[in-house]
Amino acid sequence: MLATTIIGSGMAMLDGTIVHVPAPGICADLHAFGRRLQWIVDGYLLSWRAWFLVAGSLVPVYGRAGST
């Protein structure tokens, strides 16, 4: 259980860095600097983490195949 929690939080942190790496390209393409870029990053992370919560709530419903 502890290992699963650690892996899940590590994935969330890793996903946060995925958005920060292409940030200069996003700035240039969308002409977004400062607060606008922060809104883009926050929107991405919020939507990803919302999906993470939805997927986590579906696990008990569908679970692993063959488990009783």
N, CA, C and O atoms as a Tripos MOL2 file, in Angstrom:
@<TRIPOS>MOLECULE
protein
  272   271    68     0     0
PROTEIN
NO_CHARGES

@<TRIPOS>ATOM
      1 N           0.8190   -1.1790    0.0000 N.3       1 MET1
      2 CA          0.0000    0.0000    0.0000 C.3       1 MET1
      3 C           0.8760    1.2600    0.0000 C.2       1 MET1
      4 O           0.6060    2.2150   -0.7280 O.2       1 MET1
      5 N           1.9100    1.2450    0.8150 N.am      2 LEU2
      6 CA          2.8120    2.4020    0.8720 C.3       2 LEU2
      7 C           3.5310    2.5960   -0.4590 C.2       2 LEU2
      8 O           3.6690    3.7260   -0.9270 O.2       2 LEU2
      9 N           3.9830    1.5250   -1.0620 N.am      3 ALA3
     10 CA          4.6810    1.6320   -2.3490 C.3       3 ALA3
     11 C           3.7610    2.1890   -3.4250 C.2       3 ALA3
     12 O           4.1940    2.9900   -4.2540 O.2       3 ALA3
     13 N           2.5040    1.7780   -3.4230 N.am      4 THR4
     14 CA          1.5420    2.2930   -4.3990 C.3       4 THR4
     15 C           1.3260    3.7870   -4.2170 C.2       4 THR4
     16 O           1.2490    4.5270   -5.1980 O.2       4 THR4
     17 N           1.2280    4.2340   -2.9820 N.am      5 THR5
     18 CA          1.0470    5.6590   -2.6970 C.3       5 THR5
     19 C           2.2650    6.4580   -3.1370 C.2       5 THR5
     20 O           2.1250    7.5360   -3.7150 O.2       5 THR5
     21 N           3.4400    5.9440   -2.8710 N.am      6 ILE6
     22 CA          4.6720    6.6370   -3.2560 C.3       6 ILE6
     23 C           4.7870    6.7160   -4.7770 C.2       6 ILE6
     24 O           5.1560    7.7590   -5.3180 O.2       6 ILE6
     25 N           4.4790    5.6380   -5.4550 N.am      7 ILE7
     26 CA          4.5500    5.6380   -6.9230 C.3       7 ILE7
     27 C           3.5280    6.6070   -7.5000 C.2       7 ILE7
     28 O           3.8310    7.3360   -8.4450 O.2       7 ILE7
     29 N           2.3300    6.6210   -6.9480 N.am      8 GLY8
     30 CA          1.2950    7.5370   -7.4410 C.3       8 GLY8
     31 C           1.6650    8.9990   -7.2630 C.2       8 GLY8
     32 O           1.4770    9.8030   -8.1760 O.2       8 GLY8
     33 N           2.1910    9.3530   -6.0940 N.am      9 SER9
     34 CA          2.5890   10.7420   -5.8820 C.3       9 SER9
     35 C           3.8100   11.1020   -6.7290 C.2       9 SER9
     36 O           3.9410   12.2410   -7.1770 O.2       9 SER9
     37 N           4.6940   10.1410   -6.9450 N.am     10 GLY10
     38 CA          5.8390   10.3870   -7.8270 C.3      10 GLY10
     39 C           5.4110   10.6370   -9.2500 C.2      10 GLY10
     40 O           5.9900   11.4790   -9.9360 O.2      10 GLY10
     41 N           4.3930    9.9070   -9.7100 N.am     11 MET11
     42 CA          3.8710   10.1300  -11.0560 C.3      11 MET11
     43 C           3.2510   11.5130  -11.1770 C.2      11 MET11
     44 O           3.4040   12.1730  -12.2050 O.2      11 MET11
     45 N           2.5570   11.9560  -10.1440 N.am     12 ALA12
     46 CA          1.9590   13.2920  -10.1600 C.3      12 ALA12
     47 C           3.0310   14.3710  -10.2480 C.2      12 ALA12
     48 O           2.8680   15.3480  -10.9790 O.2      12 ALA12
     49 N           4.1210   14.2030   -9.5130 N.am     13 MET13
     50 CA          5.2170   15.1720   -9.5810 C.3      13 MET13
     51 C           5.9060   15.1490  -10.9470 C.2      13 MET13
     52 O           6.2540   16.1950  -11.4930 O.2      13 MET13
     53 N           6.0940   13.9620  -11.4830 N.am     14 LEU14
     54 CA          6.7170   13.8280  -12.7960 C.3      14 LEU14
     55 C           5.8610   14.4920  -13.8610 C.2      14 LEU14
     56 O           6.3870   15.1410  -14.7660 O.2      14 LEU14
     57 N           4.5630   14.3370  -13.7630 N.am     15 ASP15
     58 CA          3.6770   14.9510  -14.7420 C.3      15 ASP15
     59 C           3.7370   16.4770  -14.6570 C.2      15 ASP15
     60 O           3.5800   17.1610  -15.6680 O.2      15 ASP15
     61 N           3.9590   17.0010  -13.4760 N.am     16 GLY16
     62 CA          4.1230   18.4470  -13.3370 C.3      16 GLY16
     63 C           5.3480   18.9520  -14.0730 C.2      16 GLY16
     64 O           5.3230   20.0540  -14.6220 O.2      16 GLY16
     65 N           6.4130   18.1780  -14.0960 N.am     17 THR17
     66 CA          7.6110   18.6070  -14.8090 C.3      17 THR17
     67 C           7.4480   18.4730  -16.3210 C.2      17 THR17
     68 O           8.1200   19.1650  -17.0850 O.2      17 THR17
     69 N           6.5500   17.5780  -16.7520 N.am     18 ILE18
     70 CA          6.3240   17.4090  -18.1850 C.3      18 ILE18
     71 C           5.7870   18.6870  -18.8090 C.2      18 ILE18
     72 O           6.0830   18.9770  -19.9680 O.2      18 ILE18
     73 N           5.0090   19.4500  -18.0650 N.am     19 VAL19
     74 CA          4.4610   20.6970  -18.5880 C.3      19 VAL19
     75 C           5.4850   21.8220  -18.5350 C.2      19 VAL19
     76 O           5.4610   22.7180  -19.3790 O.2      19 VAL19
     77 N           6.3810   21.7880  -17.5590 N.am     20 HIS20
     78 CA          7.3440   22.8670  -17.4170 C.3      20 HIS20
     79 C           8.4780   22.8040  -18.4380 C.2      20 HIS20
     80 O           9.0830   23.8340  -18.7370 O.2      20 HIS20
     81 N           8.7760   21.6490  -18.9690 N.am     21 VAL21
     82 CA          9.8640   21.5280  -19.9370 C.3      21 VAL21
     83 C           9.5320   22.2600  -21.2420 C.2      21 VAL21
     84 O          10.3830   23.0030  -21.7320 O.2      21 VAL21
     85 N           8.3340   22.0890  -21.8330 N.am     22 PRO22
     86 CA          8.0460   22.8070  -23.0780 C.3      22 PRO22
     87 C           7.4970   24.2180  -22.8630 C.2      22 PRO22
     88 O           6.9880   24.8240  -23.8070 O.2      22 PRO22
     89 N           7.5880   24.7520  -21.6490 N.am     23 ALA23
     90 CA          7.0380   26.0740  -21.3560 C.3      23 ALA23
     91 C           7.5770   27.1820  -22.2750 C.2      23 ALA23
     92 O           6.7910   28.0250  -22.7050 O.2      23 ALA23
     93 N           8.8660   27.2190  -22.5920 N.am     24 PRO24
     94 CA          9.3290   28.2780  -23.5070 C.3      24 PRO24
     95 C           8.6670   28.1960  -24.8910 C.2      24 PRO24
     96 O           8.3560   29.2250  -25.4900 O.2      24 PRO24
     97 N           8.4550   26.9970  -25.3880 N.am     25 GLY25
     98 CA          7.7830   26.8370  -26.6760 C.3      25 GLY25
     99 C           6.3250   27.2440  -26.5990 C.2      25 GLY25
    100 O           5.7940   27.8290  -27.5430 O.2      25 GLY25
    101 N           5.6710   26.9420  -25.4860 N.am     26 ILE26
    102 CA          4.2750   27.3530  -25.2930 C.3      26 ILE26
    103 C           4.1900   28.8690  -25.2510 C.2      26 ILE26
    104 O           3.2710   29.4620  -25.8150 O.2      26 ILE26
    105 N           5.1420   29.4880  -24.5870 N.am     27 CYS27
    106 CA          5.1630   30.9630  -24.5250 C.3      27 CYS27
    107 C           5.2600   31.5640  -25.9180 C.2      27 CYS27
    108 O           4.5340   32.5000  -26.2540 O.2      27 CYS27
    109 N           6.1430   31.0330  -26.7080 N.am     28 ALA28
    110 CA          6.3520   31.5860  -28.0450 C.3      28 ALA28
    111 C           5.1470   31.3380  -28.9400 C.2      28 ALA28
    112 O           4.7330   32.2360  -29.6740 O.2      28 ALA28
    113 N           4.5730   30.1310  -28.8940 N.am     29 ASP29
    114 CA          3.4650   29.8010  -29.7870 C.3      29 ASP29
    115 C           2.1770   30.5190  -29.4130 C.2      29 ASP29
    116 O           1.4510   30.9730  -30.2980 O.2      29 ASP29
    117 N           1.8790   30.6300  -28.1310 N.am     30 LEU30
    118 CA          0.6160   31.2140  -27.6930 C.3      30 LEU30
    119 C           0.7490   32.6620  -27.2180 C.2      30 LEU30
    120 O          -0.2280   33.2660  -26.7740 O.2      30 LEU30
    121 N           1.9440   33.2060  -27.3100 N.am     31 HIS31
    122 CA          2.2170   34.5660  -26.8190 C.3      31 HIS31
    123 C           1.7340   34.7100  -25.3830 C.2      31 HIS31
    124 O           1.1020   35.7040  -25.0240 O.2      31 HIS31
    125 N           2.0380   33.7090  -24.5700 N.am     32 ALA32
    126 CA          1.6070   33.6840  -23.1790 C.3      32 ALA32
    127 C           2.8200   33.8470  -22.2790 C.2      32 ALA32
    128 O           3.7290   33.0170  -22.2880 O.2      32 ALA32
    129 N           2.8270   34.9000  -21.5190 N.am     33 PHE33
    130 CA          3.9250   35.1590  -20.6050 C.3      33 PHE33
    131 C           3.3660   35.4520  -19.2250 C.2      33 PHE33
    132 O           2.2450   35.9430  -19.0920 O.2      33 PHE33
    133 N           4.1390   35.1550  -18.2170 N.am     34 GLY34
    134 CA          3.7550   35.4700  -16.8410 C.3      34 GLY34
    135 C           2.5140   34.7250  -16.3880 C.2      34 GLY34
    136 O           2.4870   33.4960  -16.3370 O.2      34 GLY34
    137 N           1.4840   35.5020  -16.0580 N.am     35 ARG35
    138 CA          0.2570   34.9220  -15.5190 C.3      35 ARG35
    139 C          -0.4510   34.0280  -16.5230 C.2      35 ARG35
    140 O          -1.0510   33.0290  -16.1250 O.2      35 ARG35
    141 N          -0.4050   34.3460  -17.7900 N.am     36 ARG36
    142 CA         -1.0680   33.5060  -18.7950 C.3      36 ARG36
    143 C          -0.4270   32.1170  -18.8510 C.2      36 ARG36
    144 O          -1.1260   31.1080  -18.9500 O.2      36 ARG36
    145 N           0.8790   32.0730  -18.7900 N.am     37 LEU37
    146 CA          1.5620   30.7820  -18.7850 C.3      37 LEU37
    147 C           1.2240   30.0070  -17.5170 C.2      37 LEU37
    148 O           1.0720   28.7860  -17.5630 O.2      37 LEU37
    149 N           1.1060   30.6900  -16.3970 N.am     38 GLN38
    150 CA          0.7340   30.0150  -15.1540 C.3      38 GLN38
    151 C          -0.6660   29.4240  -15.2580 C.2      38 GLN38
    152 O          -0.9040   28.3350  -14.7360 O.2      38 GLN38
    153 N          -1.6010   30.1070  -15.9150 N.am     39 TRP39
    154 CA         -2.9430   29.5740  -16.1220 C.3      39 TRP39
    155 C          -2.9030   28.3210  -16.9910 C.2      39 TRP39
    156 O          -3.6510   27.3760  -16.7430 O.2      39 TRP39
    157 N          -2.0550   28.3010  -17.9870 N.am     40 ILE40
    158 CA         -1.9350   27.1230  -18.8540 C.3      40 ILE40
    159 C          -1.4140   25.9360  -18.0680 C.2      40 ILE40
    160 O          -1.9540   24.8340  -18.1680 O.2      40 ILE40
    161 N          -0.3730   26.1560  -17.2910 N.am     41 VAL41
    162 CA          0.2100   25.0790  -16.4890 C.3      41 VAL41
    163 C          -0.7890   24.5920  -15.4450 C.2      41 VAL41
    164 O          -0.9670   23.3860  -15.2720 O.2      41 VAL41
    165 N          -1.4420   25.5210  -14.7490 N.am     42 ASP42
    166 CA         -2.4110   25.1370  -13.7220 C.3      42 ASP42
    167 C          -3.6050   24.4000  -14.3240 C.2      42 ASP42
    168 O          -4.0940   23.4340  -13.7380 O.2      42 ASP42
    169 N          -4.0710   24.8410  -15.4740 N.am     43 GLY43
    170 CA         -5.1910   24.1630  -16.1280 C.3      43 GLY43
    171 C          -4.8450   22.7420  -16.5230 C.2      43 GLY43
    172 O          -5.6590   21.8310  -16.3680 O.2      43 GLY43
    173 N          -3.6520   22.5550  -17.0260 N.am     44 TYR44
    174 CA         -3.2260   21.2100  -17.3970 C.3      44 TYR44
    175 C          -3.1380   20.3070  -16.1800 C.2      44 TYR44
    176 O          -3.6580   19.1920  -16.1900 O.2      44 TYR44
    177 N          -2.4810   20.7850  -15.1340 N.am     45 LEU45
    178 CA         -2.3170   19.9680  -13.9350 C.3      45 LEU45
    179 C          -3.6480   19.6980  -13.2450 C.2      45 LEU45
    180 O          -3.8620   18.6020  -12.7270 O.2      45 LEU45
    181 N          -4.5350   20.6730  -13.2310 N.am     46 LEU46
    182 CA         -5.8450   20.4730  -12.6110 C.3      46 LEU46
    183 C          -6.6520   19.4190  -13.3560 C.2      46 LEU46
    184 O          -7.2740   18.5550  -12.7380 O.2      46 LEU46
    185 N          -6.6430   19.4910  -14.6770 N.am     47 SER47
    186 CA         -7.4020   18.5010  -15.4490 C.3      47 SER47
    187 C          -6.7800   17.1110  -15.3140 C.2      47 SER47
    188 O          -7.5080   16.1220  -15.2290 O.2      47 SER47
    189 N          -5.4660   17.0160  -15.2920 N.am     48 TRP48
    190 CA         -4.8290   15.7130  -15.1510 C.3      48 TRP48
    191 C          -5.1150   15.1120  -13.7870 C.2      48 TRP48
    192 O          -5.4100   13.9210  -13.6830 O.2      48 TRP48
    193 N          -5.0310   15.9160  -12.7490 N.am     49 ARG49
    194 CA         -5.2870   15.3930  -11.3970 C.3      49 ARG49
    195 C          -6.7550   15.0710  -11.1860 C.2      49 ARG49
    196 O          -7.0740   14.1560  -10.4270 O.2      49 ARG49
    197 N          -7.6600   15.7970  -11.8340 N.am     50 ALA50
    198 CA         -9.0820   15.4410  -11.7570 C.3      50 ALA50
    199 C          -9.3080   14.0760  -12.3990 C.2      50 ALA50
    200 O         -10.0560   13.2570  -11.8660 O.2      50 ALA50
    201 N          -8.6710   13.8280  -13.5330 N.am     51 TRP51
    202 CA         -8.7900   12.5150  -14.1640 C.3      51 TRP51
    203 C          -8.1760   11.4370  -13.2780 C.2      51 TRP51
    204 O          -8.6850   10.3170  -13.2250 O.2      51 TRP51
    205 N          -7.1120   11.7540  -12.5990 N.am     52 PHE52
    206 CA         -6.4720   10.8170  -11.6860 C.3      52 PHE52
    207 C          -7.4400   10.4150  -10.5760 C.2      52 PHE52
    208 O          -7.4990    9.2410  -10.2080 O.2      52 PHE52
    209 N          -8.1990   11.3690  -10.0370 N.am     53 LEU53
    210 CA         -9.1770   11.0720   -9.0000 C.3      53 LEU53
    211 C         -10.3260   10.2240   -9.5340 C.2      53 LEU53
    212 O         -10.7880    9.3030   -8.8600 O.2      53 LEU53
    213 N         -10.7910   10.5380  -10.7550 N.am     54 VAL54
    214 CA        -11.8640    9.7560  -11.3540 C.3      54 VAL54
    215 C         -11.4100    8.3210  -11.5760 C.2      54 VAL54
    216 O         -12.1440    7.3830  -11.2680 O.2      54 VAL54
    217 N         -10.2170    8.1470  -12.1020 N.am     55 ALA55
    218 CA         -9.6970    6.8020  -12.3310 C.3      55 ALA55
    219 C          -9.5420    6.0550  -11.0110 C.2      55 ALA55
    220 O          -9.8100    4.8550  -10.9490 O.2      55 ALA55
    221 N          -9.1210    6.7330   -9.9730 N.am     56 GLY56
    222 CA         -8.9880    6.0930   -8.6700 C.3      56 GLY56
    223 C         -10.3120    5.6580   -8.0870 C.2      56 GLY56
    224 O         -10.3820    4.6420   -7.3950 O.2      56 GLY56
    225 N         -11.3750    6.4200   -8.3600 N.am     57 SER57
    226 CA        -12.6880    6.0210   -7.8480 C.3      57 SER57
    227 C         -13.3010    4.8940   -8.6690 C.2      57 SER57
    228 O         -14.1970    4.2030   -8.1850 O.2      57 SER57
    229 N         -12.8400    4.6940   -9.8960 N.am     58 LEU58
    230 CA        -13.3610    3.6060  -10.7200 C.3      58 LEU58
    231 C         -12.6930    2.2680  -10.4290 C.2      58 LEU58
    232 O         -13.2310    1.2230  -10.7950 O.2      58 LEU58
    233 N         -11.5560    2.2800   -9.7900 N.am     59 VAL59
    234 CA        -10.8460    1.0340   -9.5040 C.3      59 VAL59
    235 C         -11.6720    0.0840   -8.6420 C.2      59 VAL59
    236 O         -11.7360   -1.1020   -8.9620 O.2      59 VAL59
    237 N         -12.3050    0.5430   -7.5680 N.am     60 PRO60
    238 CA        -13.1040   -0.4050   -6.7940 C.3      60 PRO60
    239 C         -14.3090   -0.9570   -7.5610 C.2      60 PRO60
    240 O         -14.7660   -2.0650   -7.2820 O.2      60 PRO60
    241 N         -14.8170   -0.1950   -8.5170 N.am     61 VAL61
    242 CA        -15.9790   -0.6450   -9.2720 C.3      61 VAL61
    243 C         -15.5850   -1.7450  -10.2510 C.2      61 VAL61
    244 O         -16.2210   -2.7970  -10.2980 O.2      61 VAL61
    245 N         -14.5400   -1.5020  -11.0280 N.am     62 TYR62
    246 CA        -14.1310   -2.4640  -12.0470 C.3      62 TYR62
    247 C         -13.0220   -3.3840  -11.5600 C.2      62 TYR62
    248 O         -12.9810   -4.5600  -11.9220 O.2      62 TYR62
    249 N         -12.1410   -2.8600  -10.7550 N.am     63 GLY63
    250 CA        -11.0820   -3.6480  -10.1360 C.3      63 GLY63
    251 C         -10.2330   -4.4440  -11.1080 C.2      63 GLY63
    252 O         -10.2990   -4.2640  -12.3240 O.2      63 GLY63
    253 N          -9.4570   -5.3010  -10.5500 N.am     64 ARG64
    254 CA         -8.5990   -6.1710  -11.3430 C.3      64 ARG64
    255 C          -9.4020   -7.3610  -11.8130 C.2      64 ARG64
    256 O         -10.2110   -7.8960  -11.0550 O.2      64 ARG64
    257 N          -9.1980   -7.7840  -13.0360 N.am     65 ALA65
    258 CA         -9.9340   -8.9240  -13.5730 C.3      65 ALA65
    259 C          -9.6190  -10.1890  -12.7910 C.2      65 ALA65
    260 O          -8.4550  -10.4920  -12.5310 O.2      65 ALA65
    261 N         -10.6420  -10.9140  -12.4220 N.am     66 GLY66
    262 CA        -10.4570  -12.1890  -11.7440 C.3      66 GLY66
    263 C         -10.3530  -12.0780  -10.2270 C.2      66 GLY66
    264 O         -10.2390  -13.1000   -9.5500 O.2      66 GLY66
    265 N         -10.3880  -10.8640   -9.6740 N.am     67 SER67
    266 CA        -10.3030  -10.7680   -8.2200 C.3      67 SER67
    267 C         -11.6930  -10.9660   -7.6130 C.2      67 SER67
    268 O         -12.7010  -10.6070   -8.2220 O.2      67 SER67
    269 N         -11.7350  -11.5280   -6.4320 N.am     68 THR68
    270 CA        -13.0310  -11.7630   -5.7670 C.3      68 THR68
    271 C         -13.1060  -11.0450   -4.4550 C.2      68 THR68
    272 O         -14.1200  -11.1290   -3.7620 O.2      68 THR68
@<TRIPOS>BOND
     1     1     2 1
     2     2     3 1
     3     3     4 2
     4     3     5 am
     5     5     6 1
     6     6     7 1
     7     7     8 2
     8     7     9 am
     9     9    10 1
    10    10    11 1
    11    11    12 2
    12    11    13 am
    13    13    14 1
    14    14    15 1
    15    15    16 2
    16    15    17 am
    17    17    18 1
    18    18    19 1
    19    19    20 2
    20    19    21 am
    21    21    22 1
    22    22    23 1
    23    23    24 2
    24    23    25 am
    25    25    26 1
    26    26    27 1
    27    27    28 2
    28    27    29 am
    29    29    30 1
    30    30    31 1
    31    31    32 2
    32    31    33 am
    33    33    34 1
    34    34    35 1
    35    35    36 2
    36    35    37 am
    37    37    38 1
    38    38    39 1
    39    39    40 2
    40    39    41 am
    41    41    42 1
    42    42    43 1
    43    43    44 2
    44    43    45 am
    45    45    46 1
    46    46    47 1
    47    47    48 2
    48    47    49 am
    49    49    50 1
    50    50    51 1
    51    51    52 2
    52    51    53 am
    53    53    54 1
    54    54    55 1
    55    55    56 2
    56    55    57 am
    57    57    58 1
    58    58    59 1
    59    59    60 2
    60    59    61 am
    61    61    62 1
    62    62    63 1
    63    63    64 2
    64    63    65 am
    65    65    66 1
    66    66    67 1
    67    67    68 2
    68    67    69 am
    69    69    70 1
    70    70    71 1
    71    71    72 2
    72    71    73 am
    73    73    74 1
    74    74    75 1
    75    75    76 2
    76    75    77 am
    77    77    78 1
    78    78    79 1
    79    79    80 2
    80    79    81 am
    81    81    82 1
    82    82    83 1
    83    83    84 2
    84    83    85 am
    85    85    86 1
    86    86    87 1
    87    87    88 2
    88    87    89 am
    89    89    90 1
    90    90    91 1
    91    91    92 2
    92    91    93 am
    93    93    94 1
    94    94    95 1
    95    95    96 2
    96    95    97 am
    97    97    98 1
    98    98    99 1
    99    99   100 2
   100    99   101 am
   101   101   102 1
   102   102   103 1
   103   103   104 2
   104   103   105 am
   105   105   106 1
   106   106   107 1
   107   107   108 2
   108   107   109 am
   109   109   110 1
   110   110   111 1
   111   111   112 2
   112   111   113 am
   113   113   114 1
   114   114   115 1
   115   115   116 2
   116   115   117 am
   117   117   118 1
   118   118   119 1
   119   119   120 2
   120   119   121 am
   121   121   122 1
   122   122   123 1
   123   123   124 2
   124   123   125 am
   125   125   126 1
   126   126   127 1
   127   127   128 2
   128   127   129 am
   129   129   130 1
   130   130   131 1
   131   131   132 2
   132   131   133 am
   133   133   134 1
   134   134   135 1
   135   135   136 2
   136   135   137 am
   137   137   138 1
   138   138   139 1
   139   139   140 2
   140   139   141 am
   141   141   142 1
   142   142   143 1
   143   143   144 2
   144   143   145 am
   145   145   146 1
   146   146   147 1
   147   147   148 2
   148   147   149 am
   149   149   150 1
   150   150   151 1
   151   151   152 2
   152   151   153 am
   153   153   154 1
   154   154   155 1
   155   155   156 2
   156   155   157 am
   157   157   158 1
   158   158   159 1
   159   159   160 2
   160   159   161 am
   161   161   162 1
   162   162   163 1
   163   163   164 2
   164   163   165 am
   165   165   166 1
   166   166   167 1
   167   167   168 2
   168   167   169 am
   169   169   170 1
   170   170   171 1
   171   171   172 2
   172   171   173 am
   173   173   174 1
   174   174   175 1
   175   175   176 2
   176   175   177 am
   177   177   178 1
   178   178   179 1
   179   179   180 2
   180   179   181 am
   181   181   182 1
   182   182   183 1
   183   183   184 2
   184   183   185 am
   185   185   186 1
   186   186   187 1
   187   187   188 2
   188   187   189 am
   189   189   190 1
   190   190   191 1
   191   191   192 2
   192   191   193 am
   193   193   194 1
   194   194   195 1
   195   195   196 2
   196   195   197 am
   197   197   198 1
   198   198   199 1
   199   199   200 2
   200   199   201 am
   201   201   202 1
   202   202   203 1
   203   203   204 2
   204   203   205 am
   205   205   206 1
   206   206   207 1
   207   207   208 2
   208   207   209 am
   209   209   210 1
   210   210   211 1
   211   211   212 2
   212   211   213 am
   213   213   214 1
   214   214   215 1
   215   215   216 2
   216   215   217 am
   217   217   218 1
   218   218   219 1
   219   219   220 2
   220   219   221 am
   221   221   222 1
   222   222   223 1
   223   223   224 2
   224   223   225 am
   225   225   226 1
   226   226   227 1
   227   227   228 2
   228   227   229 am
   229   229   230 1
   230   230   231 1
   231   231   232 2
   232   231   233 am
   233   233   234 1
   234   234   235 1
   235   235   236 2
   236   235   237 am
   237   237   238 1
   238   238   239 1
   239   239   240 2
   240   239   241 am
   241   241   242 1
   242   242   243 1
   243   243   244 2
   244   243   245 am
   245   245   246 1
   246   246   247 1
   247   247   248 2
   248   247   249 am
   249   249   250 1
   250   250   251 1
   251   251   252 2
   252   251   253 am
   253   253   254 1
   254   254   255 1
   255   255   256 2
   256   255   257 am
   257   257   258 1
   258   258   259 1
   259   259   260 2
   260   259   261 am
   261   261   262 1
   262   262   263 1
   263   263   264 2
   264   263   265 am
   265   265   266 1
   266   266   267 1
   267   267   268 2
   268   267   269 am
   269   269   270 1
   270   270   271 1
   271   271   272 2
@<TRIPOS>SUBSTRUCTURE
     1 MET1         2 RESIDUE 1 A MET
     2 LEU2         6 RESIDUE 1 A LEU
     3 ALA3        10 RESIDUE 1 A ALA
     4 THR4        14 RESIDUE 1 A THR
     5 THR5        18 RESIDUE 1 A THR
     6 ILE6        22 RESIDUE 1 A ILE
     7 ILE7        26 RESIDUE 1 A ILE
     8 GLY8        30 RESIDUE 1 A GLY
     9 SER9        34 RESIDUE 1 A SER
    10 GLY10       38 RESIDUE 1 A GLY
    11 MET11       42 RESIDUE 1 A MET
    12 ALA12       46 RESIDUE 1 A ALA
    13 MET13       50 RESIDUE 1 A MET
    14 LEU14       54 RESIDUE 1 A LEU
    15 ASP15       58 RESIDUE 1 A ASP
    16 GLY16       62 RESIDUE 1 A GLY
    17 THR17       66 RESIDUE 1 A THR
    18 ILE18       70 RESIDUE 1 A ILE
    19 VAL19       74 RESIDUE 1 A VAL
    20 HIS20       78 RESIDUE 1 A HIS
    21 VAL21       82 RESIDUE 1 A VAL
    22 PRO22       86 RESIDUE 1 A PRO
    23 ALA23       90 RESIDUE 1 A ALA
    24 PRO24       94 RESIDUE 1 A PRO
    25 GLY25       98 RESIDUE 1 A GLY
    26 ILE26      102 RESIDUE 1 A ILE
    27 CYS27      106 RESIDUE 1 A CYS
    28 ALA28      110 RESIDUE 1 A ALA
    29 ASP29      114 RESIDUE 1 A ASP
    30 LEU30      118 RESIDUE 1 A LEU
    31 HIS31      122 RESIDUE 1 A HIS
    32 ALA32      126 RESIDUE 1 A ALA
    33 PHE33      130 RESIDUE 1 A PHE
    34 GLY34      134 RESIDUE 1 A GLY
    35 ARG35      138 RESIDUE 1 A ARG
    36 ARG36      142 RESIDUE 1 A ARG
    37 LEU37      146 RESIDUE 1 A LEU
    38 GLN38      150 RESIDUE 1 A GLN
    39 TRP39      154 RESIDUE 1 A TRP
    40 ILE40      158 RESIDUE 1 A ILE
    41 VAL41      162 RESIDUE 1 A VAL
    42 ASP42      166 RESIDUE 1 A ASP
    43 GLY43      170 RESIDUE 1 A GLY
    44 TYR44      174 RESIDUE 1 A TYR
    45 LEU45      178 RESIDUE 1 A LEU
    46 LEU46      182 RESIDUE 1 A LEU
    47 SER47      186 RESIDUE 1 A SER
    48 TRP48      190 RESIDUE 1 A TRP
    49 ARG49      194 RESIDUE 1 A ARG
    50 ALA50      198 RESIDUE 1 A ALA
    51 TRP51      202 RESIDUE 1 A TRP
    52 PHE52      206 RESIDUE 1 A PHE
    53 LEU53      210 RESIDUE 1 A LEU
    54 VAL54      214 RESIDUE 1 A VAL
    55 ALA55      218 RESIDUE 1 A ALA
    56 GLY56      222 RESIDUE 1 A GLY
    57 SER57      226 RESIDUE 1 A SER
    58 LEU58      230 RESIDUE 1 A LEU
    59 VAL59      234 RESIDUE 1 A VAL
    60 PRO60      238 RESIDUE 1 A PRO
    61 VAL61      242 RESIDUE 1 A VAL
    62 TYR62      246 RESIDUE 1 A TYR
    63 GLY63      250 RESIDUE 1 A GLY
    64 ARG64      254 RESIDUE 1 A ARG
    65 ALA65      258 RESIDUE 1 A ALA
    66 GLY66      262 RESIDUE 1 A GLY
    67 SER67      266 RESIDUE 1 A SER
    68 THR68      270 RESIDUE 1 A THR
